[in-house]
Amino acid sequence: MYTSSPKSPVLVILPPTHKCPDLERVLKLARRAFDDVSLNILDLNLRFAWVADDELQKDEDVTLRPAEDAAVPAMSAPLSSATPAASAVLAPPAVSITGATFYPPRPLGPNKAMVRSVALTFGDQAQIKEYQSWIQSAVNSGTLAGSFAFSGATTPLCLEQLNLALGMSRS
């Protein structure tokens, strides 16, 4: 993993609405990022730049609902305990998930990337195929960040596990 020293030059680009940067907040974030409570604002090599209104890029419309950063359970939890916001982003409206168990992040793969997992069950095989197609089209179009891997259906009515690699930092 690449780390930079506090003296590395950093350019902070702000929108025109932010006339005065909050240096206390910047310092608080820097202390946390560098894990050094003794840092002061002079230790940071910051340069600020402001963009004009006409330089701001407008984001394209997203056709799929963006995934919310829902709280991750400390241990496996059933679908009934998921928040409505978390449940709403799991599948398109045409697909019904009959059951799900959410698992806490765990390191997987050769690089030990932190991965969130969920085991989903559906009412029939057609629902599984429609769900896999929905996920694949979302990944191909770039509307879903992260990578998705299906471990396969172990029974005709169950998509065993969907691993969502979200690039979470290890603590």
N, C-alpha and C positions, 0 to 999 in steps of 0.2 A: 504494500500500500504506500502511495506517495504522500509524504507530509511536507509541508512548507514551514519555513521558520517565520517568526513574527516579523522579520525585517523584509520578507519578500514583498515586492510592490503589489498592491491590490487596487484595482480600479472598481469603484462603486458607482454604478450608473443608476440615476434616480429619475423618476418621471417629473414633469414640470410642476405637479401639485405638491411635491416635497421640497419646499424651498430651503428648509433647515434640517439637515440630517440629525437624528437622535444619537449623539455620540455616546451617551451612557448605555443605550441599548446595544450599539455596535461593540463597545468595550465588554459588556456582559457576554455577548455571543462569542467574542474572541477569546475571553478567558475560559469559556466552556470548551470551545473548539481546540484550543492549544493546551487545555488542562493546566493552566497556570494562573492562579489567583493573584499573582503579584504583577501581572501586566498592567501598564497604564497606557493611555491613549497615545503617548509619544513613542511607545514601543512599536506601534503599528505604522506601517508605511502606506497610509491611505491617500488616495486621490479621488475626488468626487467629480462627477460629470453629470450634467442635466441634459435630457433630450427634449427637443421641442415637440409640441403637440403633433405636428405633421410627420415627425420621425417615429412615432409610436406605431408598432405593428399591431394590427387587429388580428385576433385569433380567428381561425376558421370555425364555423359552427360544428359542433360535435353531434353526430347522429345518435350515438349511444350514450346512456347515462354514465357519467364518470364515476368510477369507484370512489367511495368515501373512505377516509382513513378511520375505519371503525376500530373500536378498542378490541384488542386481541385477547382471548381468554388465557389465563395462566395454565389451564389444563383443558382437556377436551370438553366440549359443551354441545348440547343438542340444539337443533334449529329453533326449538321453542324458546330458547333463552336469547336468541339473536335480536338485536334491535330492529325496528321496522326499516331503518335506513340501510342497515347491512343486508337484510333480506331482499330489499327492492333492487339491489344491484347484482344479485347472484344470477339472474336469468331474464331472458326477454319475457314480455307478458304472455306469449303463447305457450310457454313451457312451464309446467307445474313441477315443482320440486316437492316430493312427498316426505322427504326426510333429509337431514344433513347433520353432520357432526363436525364442528370446527376444532382444529388442533392448534396449539401454540406454535410460534416460530421455532424451527430447529435447523441446525446446519446439515446441508445435504450436498453431495457432489464432491469432486476433487478439490474445489476451492472453498468448500464449507460455507457456501452462500446460505444466508438465513432464508428459509422458505416457510410460507404459511400454507397449510393444507386444509382441505375440507373433503369429507366423504359425502357424496350426494346420492340419493335414491330417487328414482322416477317411477311413474305409473306404468310405462310400457317402453318397448324398444324404440318406437318412433320418437318419443320424447328425448331419449338419449341421443339419437342421430341428429335431431333438430338442435339440441343444445351444443353438441360438438361442432356442428356447422356454424352456429352463431358465434361461438368462441373463435373458431378458425377465421371467419370473415372479419371479426373485430381485430384480431392480431394482424392479419394481412393488411387491413386498412390503416393500421397504426393508431386506432382510437383507444386501444387498451395498452397501457404501459406495463412492462413486466413480461415475463414469458410464462407460458402455460404448457403443462405436460400431462397428458392423460395416461394413467397407468392401465386403463382398459376396463372392460365390463366383465366381472367375474360371474355374474348371473344375468339372465336376459333382462332383469328389471333393475339392475344396479350399476351405476357408473361408480366404480370403486373409489377412486380418489382423483381429485384435481389439485395439482400442486401449483401454487401461485408464487413464483420467484419474484419478490418485490425489492430485492437489493437492500434489505434492511441492514443497518450497521450492527456489528456485534459489539456487545458491551462487556 
